[in-house]
């Protein structure tokens, strides 16, 4: 089952949002050295989840995995 996606994480720049692993940006398990995937709040702003008229349920910030 997929983890709930946090709507407004405290530090989205510290995590890769490309899959359900939520790896630290400096130690991605699945990226093979590529760039991290940005959280929508970084690209679209604080109201990203309200665009298009839908509302998502908030989730807890994912726990960081340290290498």
C-alpha positions in Angstrom: 0.0 0.0 0.0 1.3 3.5 -0.9 2.2 5.9 1.9 0.0 9.0 2.3 1.5 12.0 0.5 2.2 15.0 2.8 0.6 18.2 1.5 2.9 20.7 3.3 6.1 19.1 4.5 8.4 21.2 6.6 11.5 20.8 4.4 10.5 19.4 1.0 13.9 20.2 -0.4 15.5 17.5 1.8 13.6 14.6 0.3 13.2 13.0 -3.2 9.4 12.7 -3.9 9.8 10.4 -6.9 8.5 7.2 -5.2 7.2 5.9 -1.9 10.7 5.5 -0.4 11.0 9.3 0.3 14.8 9.0 0.3 17.1 11.9 1.5 18.0 14.1 -1.4 21.7 13.3 -1.0 21.2 9.5 -0.8 18.6 8.3 -3.3 18.1 4.6 -3.4 16.4 4.4 -6.8 17.7 7.5 -8.7 21.0 6.1 -10.0 22.6 9.5 -9.4 19.9 11.5 -11.1 18.3 14.7 -9.7 15.6 14.4 -7.0 11.9 14.8 -7.8 10.5 18.0 -6.3 7.4 18.2 -4.2 4.5 20.0 -5.9 4.6 22.7 -3.2 8.1 23.6 -4.5 6.9 24.0 -8.0 3.3 25.2 -7.7 3.1 27.0 -4.4 1.4 26.5 -1.0 -2.1 26.1 -2.6 -1.1 23.3 -5.0 -3.6 20.8 -3.7 -6.5 23.2 -4.2 -5.9 23.7 -7.9 -8.7 22.1 -10.0 -11.2 22.2 -7.2 -10.1 19.0 -5.3 -8.9 18.8 -1.7 -6.6 16.1 -0.4 -6.4 14.9 3.2 -3.2 16.0 5.0 -0.7 13.4 6.0 2.2 13.4 8.4 5.7 14.4 7.1 7.5 11.2 6.1 10.3 9.9 8.4 13.7 10.6 6.9 16.0 7.6 6.3 19.6 8.4 7.0 22.1 6.3 5.1 
